[in-house]
């Protein structure tokens, strides 16, 4: 009679202590799922490289930017990588919601925040690999940045901040979508935005109506900040605008994701 059965709630792990471990577990799970989807891995890693080669070698000779076109286009391709990676984040979150996996995790006392953070952290890892591949290929085909070590750190910091912003936005879209196919369609505009910015051609060459949009959307200030840090173009107020855009997106989408997840998993 010395054995006493405790209520289930009294033997659960402390919430604060379990969260970091849960996040690490969810991140590893998301990376394993991504590695099994070979088509998606190849697309997210190699398509940006193919786009860069396409623009540099097929269109670069006809586009005048005041210098080597590869030097101009690389910052935009880095953000294009993030768009492809974010699409996969939205799809996998939607799949988790529609296949009953979330209910299984809730029965294991895993927080919903750990699941969402795991998806976003996995997106950061995937996009870091894609960014490294793009930079490596760019250096092979003639990209010659003149940035100092501090400027390199700052440029990569802005890349990471943008990846975080677009990944949290993709997570919110995955929570809104009712199917993986719908989630994939919703993220199409994330991959379109770099084309309507200064990523591939100077904004000044665009029609007046498109010029205004390209100047005041979030991609352009981030690209101009990275370009200025790496190759020395004028920075002006672009870093502050880029940081404000990315921070705003993160704050809004994190709050929205919390509300959307609570509603979808209720």
N, C-alpha and C positions, 0 to 999 in steps of 0.2 A: 504494500500500500504506500510505499515511499515514493513511487513515481507519480508525478503530477503532470497532467496534460495541460499545457499552457494554451491560451487562445492564440489563434493564428496571427492576429495583429501584434502580439507581444514578441514573436520570434522573427518578424520581418526585419530585413536589413534596414539600418537607418537611412533615410532618404538622402541626406547630404553626403554620406559616405559612399552610397551606391552609385550616385550619378556619374562621376568620372569613369568608373569601371563600365557602367552601362553604355556611356558614350563611346568608349574605346571598342567595346564589343559590337555595337551597332555600326561603327565606322568600318571595322574589319568585315562585318557581314556584307555591307554595301559594296566594298571593294571586291569581295569574292564573287558577288552576283555580277558585277560589271565585268570581271575577268572571264566569266563563262559566256558572256554575250560577245563573241568574237567580232561579229559584224559591227556592233556599236563601238567597240574598242578601236577597230581599224578606222572607222569613220571619224571618231573624235580626235584620234592622234594623227592620222595621215591626211585627211581632207584639208585642214588648214595649210599643210605643207604644199599640197598639190595646188591649192588656190594661189599661194605665194609664187610658186614657180610659173603658174599660168599668167599671172599679172606681170611678173618681171620679164619673162621671155617672149610673151605674145603681145602684150599691150604696153610694156614699159617704154619701148622706143617711140611710141606715139604720144606718150603722156609726159609733159614737161613740168618738172617740179623745181628746177633750179639746181639740180644735182643728180647723183645716181638714183634711179628709181627704187632700187632695192633698199637704199637707206631711208627713203620716204615711206615705203609700204610696210616695213616690218612691224612698227608699233601697232598699226591697224590689224595686222594678221594675228598678233598676240591676243587682241581682244576678240577677234573672230573665234579663236580657240575656245574662249570662255563661253561663247554662245552655243557652240556645239556640245560642250560638256554639260551646260545647264539643261539642255533638252533631255539628256539622259536622267538627270536628277528628278525632273518633273515626272517622267514616265515611271521610274521605280517607286516614287512615293505614291502615285496613283495606283500602281499594282498592289502595293502593300495594303491600301485601303479597300480595294475591291476583292482581294483574295482571302480576307479574314486573318491575315497575319497580325494585324494590330490587336485584335481581340486576344490572340494567343500571347502576345507580349504583355498585355495588361494583366492577364492571369498569372504571369510570372513576376508581377510587381515591377515592370520596367516602365519608366516614365515616358510619356509621349514626347516630351522635350528631348530626351536622350535619342529617341528614334529620329526625330527631325534634325537634330544637330549632327547625328551620325551621317545622315545623307549629305548634309552640307559639307562636313569635313571630308567625306569621300570625294566630293566634287572638287574640293581644293587640292587634294592629292592627285586626282586624275589630270586636272588642269595644270598643275605644276610640272607633271611629266610632259604634257603636250607643249607647254611653253618652252621647256628645255630642248625638246626636239626641234621646234621652229627656230629657236635661236641658233642651235647647232647648224642646221641647214643654211640659215641666213648667213652665218659666218663663212660657210663653204662657198657660197655664191657671190660673195663680195660685200657683205654688210660690215662696215668698219666704224663702229661708234667710237667717239673720243671722250667718253664719260670717265670721270674720276671714280674711285671705289665708292665714295659717298653718294655720288650721283647714280651709280649702278644700284646701290641699296635702296635709294629713294624711288627709282624707276620700278624696280621689282616690287617695292612696297605698294606702289599705286596699282600695279598689275594684280597683286594679291587682294587689295581692297576692292577692286572692281570684280574680281572673281567671286569674292564673298558676297558682294551686293547682288550680282546676277544669279548666284546660286540660291540665296534666300528668296529672291523673286521667283525663281523657278519652283522652289519648294511650295510657295503660296499658290502658284498656278497648278501644281500637282494636286493640291488639296481641293481646289475648285473643280477640277476636271472630274467627270464621272467615269472615265475609262482611260486606259493608257493611250489609246489612239487620239482621244480628245486632248490629253496632256501634251502629246507630241505636236499636235496642231497649234495649240496655244503658244508654244515656245517658238513658233516660226518667226514672229516679229523680233525676237531676241537675236536671231541670226541675220535678220534683214537690216537692223539698225546700223551696223558698221558701214553698209554700202551707202547709206544716206548721211554720211559724215565726212570728215577729212581723212578717212582711212586710206582711200585709194586714189583720190584726186583732190586737188585744192578746192575748198568750198567756194572760192571766188569764181570758179569756172562753171558753177551750177546755175540753173535758171533762178530768177529772183525769188519766186515762191518757195523753191526747195532750199535756196541759200539760207533763208530765215529759219527753216526747220533744222537744217544741219548745224547751224550755229548755236541753237538753243536746245539741243537734245543732249543727254548725258554722255554719249560716246565721244563726241568731239573734244570737250575739255580734257578727258582722260587721255585720249590719243595725243593731243598737243602737249600735255604735261610729260608723257613718256618720251615723246619725240624731242622735246626741249632738253630733257635730262640726258638723253643718250647721244644726241647729235648736235646739240647746241643751238637749236632754233629758239627764238624769243619765247620766254615763258609768260611774262605779264601776270595777269590774275588767274591764269588757267589752273594752277595747282589748287587754289582755294575753291574755285568753282567745282573742280573735279572731286575734291574731298567732300564738299557739301552735297553734291549729287549722290555719291556713293553712300555717305552716312545717312542721308535722308531715306534712300531706298532700303537700307538695312533696317532702320528703326521702324519704318512703316510696315515692311513685309514681315518682320519678326512678330510685331504685335498682331498683324492680320493672321499670320500662320497659327499663333496660339489660339485665337478665337475660332478659326476654321477647323483646326484639329479637334478642339473640344466639341464642336458641333457635329463633325463627321463621325467621331468615335463615341458619341453619346449613346 
